């Protein structure tokens, strides 16, 4: 496991795909917490959710980073480096409403 994320260049300014888990909304599923892909904006559900769509998105799209999409949370998770971190320069944290 790396001590720092080596994929921060994948962070892009993208709009979220919606205010809920994109895939759960398509199939009528439910989620616990939301995560937003910082490469393309896909909103998926966390690994505590029944369908784990954020991880499924990483596995399908190979986008390495996601950010919490929960109000007041400003952390990232790198799937490749298996590392949680906060941004060096905090800005507005994206979240669903």
C-alpha positions as CSV (number, residue, x, y, z in Angstrom):
1,X,0.0,0.0,0.0
2,X,1.3,3.4,-0.9
3,X,1.7,6.2,1.6
4,X,0.2,8.8,-0.7
5,X,-2.3,8.6,-3.6
6,X,-0.6,8.5,-6.9
7,X,-3.8,9.2,-8.9
8,X,-4.7,12.8,-7.9
9,X,-4.3,13.8,-11.5
10,X,-7.6,12.0,-12.1
11,X,-9.5,14.7,-10.2
12,X,-11.6,16.7,-12.6
13,X,-14.4,19.2,-12.2
14,X,-17.4,17.2,-13.1
15,X,-21.1,17.5,-12.4
16,X,-22.6,14.6,-10.4
17,X,-24.8,12.2,-12.3
18,X,-27.7,13.0,-9.8
19,X,-28.7,13.3,-6.2
20,X,-28.8,9.6,-5.6
21,X,-27.1,6.4,-6.6
22,X,-27.4,6.4,-10.4
23,X,-27.6,2.6,-10.7
24,X,-29.9,2.1,-7.7
25,X,-32.3,4.6,-9.1
26,X,-32.4,2.6,-12.4
27,X,-33.2,-0.7,-10.7
28,X,-35.2,0.5,-7.7
29,X,-32.4,-0.2,-5.2
30,X,-31.6,1.5,-1.9
31,X,-28.3,2.9,-0.6
32,X,-26.7,3.8,2.7
33,X,-24.1,6.5,1.7
34,X,-23.2,8.0,-1.7
35,X,-19.8,8.4,-3.4
36,X,-19.0,10.5,-6.5
37,X,-16.4,9.5,-9.1
38,X,-14.1,12.4,-9.4
39,X,-13.2,11.5,-13.0
40,X,-16.7,11.4,-14.6
41,X,-19.2,12.4,-11.8
42,X,-20.9,9.0,-11.5
43,X,-22.7,8.8,-8.2
44,X,-22.7,5.3,-6.7
45,X,-23.6,3.7,-3.4
46,X,-20.9,2.8,-0.8
47,X,-19.8,-0.7,0.1
48,X,-22.1,-0.8,3.1
49,X,-25.0,-0.6,0.6
50,X,-26.5,-3.8,-0.8
51,X,-25.3,-3.2,-4.4
52,X,-21.9,-1.5,-3.9
53,X,-22.3,0.5,-7.1
54,X,-19.3,2.9,-6.4
55,X,-16.9,0.0,-6.3
56,X,-18.6,-1.6,-9.3
57,X,-18.1,1.6,-11.2
58,X,-14.4,1.6,-10.4
59,X,-14.1,-2.0,-11.6
60,X,-15.9,-1.3,-14.8
61,X,-14.5,2.1,-15.7
62,X,-11.1,1.9,-14.0
63,X,-11.6,5.4,-12.5
64,X,-9.3,5.3,-9.5
65,X,-10.8,8.0,-7.2
66,X,-14.1,8.7,-5.6
67,X,-15.1,11.3,-3.1
68,X,-17.7,11.2,-0.4
69,X,-21.0,12.7,-1.6
70,X,-22.3,13.1,1.9
71,X,-23.0,16.6,3.3
72,X,-20.1,17.9,5.4
73,X,-17.7,15.1,4.3
74,X,-14.6,16.1,2.3
75,X,-12.6,12.9,1.9
76,X,-11.5,10.8,-1.1
77,X,-10.8,7.1,-1.5
78,X,-8.3,5.8,-4.0
79,X,-9.2,2.2,-5.0
80,X,-5.8,1.5,-6.6
81,X,-3.7,2.7,-3.6
82,X,-6.3,1.6,-1.0
83,X,-5.9,4.9,0.7
84,X,-8.3,7.5,2.2
85,X,-7.2,11.2,2.2
86,X,-8.5,14.7,2.3
87,X,-7.6,17.4,-0.3
88,X,-4.6,19.6,0.4
89,X,-6.6,22.6,-0.6
90,X,-10.1,22.3,0.8
91,X,-12.8,23.7,-1.3
92,X,-16.5,23.3,-1.4
93,X,-17.4,19.7,-0.7
94,X,-19.8,18.3,-3.3
95,X,-22.9,16.6,-1.8
96,X,-26.3,15.6,-2.6
97,X,-29.2,17.6,-1.3
